[in-house]
Amino acid sequence: MSDQSKRKKLSRLVPTVRDVAKRAGVSPATVSRALGDKAVVSPELRQRVQDAANALGYRPNAFARGLREGRSRIVALLVGDIEQSHFSSLTKHVQKELSAVGTDLLLHDLEHREDRLMHILRQAPALQLNGIVLASSDTISSAAATEIAAARNAGIPIVAAGQDLTWAGVPSVTYNERAAARHSVGQLLALGGAPCAYVGRVQGSAVGTERHRGYCDAHEAAGAPRDAALTWDVAYRYSAGRDAVNRALREGIAFRSIQAGSDELAMGALAALTDHGLRVPRDVRLVGFGNVEMSAHLRPALTTLSSHAEEMARCIHQALDSQWQGQAPQELVMIERGLVQRQSS
Amino acid sequence: MSDQSKRKKLSRLVPTVRDVAKRAGVSPATVSRALGDKAVVSPELRQRVQDAANALGYRPNAFARGLREGRSRIVALLVGDIEQSHFSSLTKHVQKELSAVGTDLLLHDLEHREDRLMHILRQAPALQLNGIVLASSDTISSAAATEIAAARNAGIPIVAAGQDLTWAGVPSVTYNERAAARHSVGQLLALGGAPCAYVGRVQGSAVGTERHRGYCDAHEAAGAPRDAALTWDVAYRYSAGRDAVNRALREGIAFRSIQAGSDELAMGALAALTDHGLRVPRDVRLVGFGNVEMSAHLRPALTTLSSHAEEMARCIHQALDSQWQGQAPQELVMIERGLVQRQSS
């Protein structure tokens, strides 16, 4: 028997939230609400849904039972790469925010792989998750957008964190990456940092593309020429920053400052500069992105762009909560980053 | 109605794996196996369990259904603090190892809090997890050990990763922390690094206690006096390492080397030493613990003790797999750390 026919057979045997919704003549989201949060549906509607569930022998699983009993909710957090400090910090704060309202967090490391994203989205209805937070910096394909829409249609609240997915109908909480990079690179250029290099993922990264746009904006605003050889499109870790700088120096590419797409890349770049006897900021000014904890403990301490994981977690929770209440969440929340001035620029 | 009586009522209404086990006269683990992996129970036994499940109206939830259909398994990984690089790296490798055999990973950040550990252990049977990997460095109380035993009795395979929990009946995969610290500190003392300080969590950390024992062993072996004022018991992050060094220098405590309990603490210590105009390794030799990715990109590059997340993940998988096969796993697997010699010592 093929996997698909197995699944089909299974779905005939085990009534799902969709079956109950069809029988009760309501949306799957309404079924979840009727069996869950007692404040937001009328007693008549709840009874209708309950009758349909009983007639079909529908049983919510342990997660959903917990929800109905007001004991626990489960939200899945999907992150691009748990080894990147940005994602582990976001994880910590989202867990804190949600656990304060009795909600548990299931974390899923996507490893920047869309097949992993598709897999968890397809599983989501069966797991009867109470929400999905999609914290991926990677560009989302239209196939993935379709999968996201399917999960939403199954009544699962979804929030995008980090990139703007409103084009796919997903309420989003992002940073204003473009403005942040424009501000920071503008300052580097003003301080005599031209030519200024950009090191970080651009192609395939929705977030990186925004940051790189800000880098271009700043050159345009300053009337500074921009050399394509100074965009070092690499991913994602320390060694990529180190290797990019080593390569540029080997090739004799001249630069007086570097805007990095992450603090990790900046740290790798700093190591390569130091190894070549170049001093930061005297010879090369260097700015990171994201203000991860490590960056304050580098010497020279790293100038970088702030993150606000606590605020982002709060906005994520709000966007989920609106959906739990059956209300439309704010479509796009954009958080501004500030320049954290330290020793390296 | 109190929460407890609600739970009791719920457990009467919804038959659990334990109810099925009781009726079929087998263990809960056997129920899981009989409804799951088709290779390891006799057809007669499977039929008996299936009959009991049918009689009680027992339905495995989505996770368990997936398992039975051979589609997916879910293992929970509980980590002490996802922001510590050691844990995010372990997470990545455990997910890789398990996804290769069609198993998904649910990650749970304990924030070094035992109440969070208790909570997830209590939920585990209802979630019908296919396994729990307990990756916590914190000392486990007897109350938590009791909760672990309950989850095991409910048929959930458990593996400890990082600390030795064989005293609680849990198969464990650990590093030989004591030998690693003994070797490293022995070398520091031999290189003229006395007096040598230890910075890191000791009290309340099972792993830290082992490392500190190795630090004491090395002093004893070298016949070097050991001063309690040189054990800086702090947790867990960069700033703790920085603050400990700043405090010691302020108080005029003399030291010629530092063994840190983590690379993050070592990086914080390096920042404080640099700020005081002390040169590493000329004035103070410095060794980290764990060889997280960042440590190679510090300047001076950090000497540290190796980690083997890939091997640990493989051993964790083996310990789970033995239990899935109904076999006794190896009680204790101990992985040796090596000294990664770089510039700082």
Boltz contact constraints between the chains, C-beta under 6 A:
constraints:
  - contact:
      token1: [A, 6]
      token2: [B, 69]
      max_distance: 6.0
  - contact:
      token1: [A, 59]
      token2: [B, 59]
      max_distance: 6.0
  - contact:
      token1: [A, 61]
      token2: [B, 61]
      max_distance: 6.0
  - contact:
      token1: [A, 61]
      token2: [B, 62]
      max_distance: 6.0
  - contact:
      token1: [A, 62]
      token2: [B, 61]
      max_distance: 6.0
  - contact:
      token1: [A, 62]
      token2: [B, 126]
      max_distance: 6.0
  - contact:
      token1: [A, 62]
      token2: [B, 127]
      max_distance: 6.0
  - contact:
      token1: [A, 82]
      token2: [B, 88]
      max_distance: 6.0
  - contact:
      token1: [A, 82]
      token2: [B, 91]
      max_distance: 6.0
  - contact:
      token1: [A, 82]
      token2: [B, 92]
      max_distance: 6.0
  - contact:
      token1: [A, 83]
      token2: [B, 88]
      max_distance: 6.0
  - contact:
      token1: [A, 83]
      token2: [B, 89]
      max_distance: 6.0
  - contact:
      token1: [A, 83]
      token2: [B, 92]
      max_distance: 6.0
  - contact:
      token1: [A, 88]
      token2: [B, 82]
      max_distance: 6.0
  - contact:
      token1: [A, 88]
      token2: [B, 83]
      max_distance: 6.0
  - contact:
      token1: [A, 88]
      token2: [B, 88]
      max_distance: 6.0
  - contact:
      token1: [A, 89]
      token2: [B, 83]
      max_distance: 6.0
  - contact:
      token1: [A, 91]
      token2: [B, 82]
      max_distance: 6.0
  - contact:
      token1: [A, 92]
      token2: [B, 83]
      max_distance: 6.0
  - contact:
      token1: [A, 95]
      token2: [B, 109]
      max_distance: 6.0
  - contact:
      token1: [A, 106]
      token2: [B, 106]
      max_distance: 6.0
  - contact:
      token1: [A, 107]
      token2: [B, 107]
      max_distance: 6.0
  - contact:
      token1: [A, 109]
      token2: [B, 95]
      max_distance: 6.0
  - contact:
      token1: [A, 126]
      token2: [B, 62]
      max_distance: 6.0
  - contact:
      token1: [A, 127]
      token2: [B, 62]
      max_distance: 6.0
  - contact:
      token1: [A, 238]
      token2: [B, 293]
      max_distance: 6.0
  - contact:
      token1: [A, 238]
      token2: [B, 297]
      max_distance: 6.0
  - contact:
      token1: [A, 267]
      token2: [B, 297]
      max_distance: 6.0
  - contact:
      token1: [A, 268]
      token2: [B, 297]
      max_distance: 6.0
  - contact:
      token1: [A, 271]
      token2: [B, 297]
      max_distance: 6.0
  - contact:
      token1: [A, 271]
      token2: [B, 299]
      max_distance: 6.0
  - contact:
      token1: [A, 274]
      token2: [B, 299]
      max_distance: 6.0
  - contact:
      token1: [A, 293]
      token2: [B, 238]
      max_distance: 6.0
  - contact:
      token1: [A, 297]
      token2: [B, 238]
      max_distance: 6.0
  - contact:
      token1: [A, 297]
      token2: [B, 267]
      max_distance: 6.0
  - contact:
      token1: [A, 297]
      token2: [B, 268]
      max_distance: 6.0
  - contact:
      token1: [A, 297]
      token2: [B, 271]
      max_distance: 6.0
  - contact:
      token1: [A, 299]
      token2: [B, 271]
      max_distance: 6.0
  - contact:
      token1: [A, 299]
      token2: [B, 274]
      max_distance: 6.0
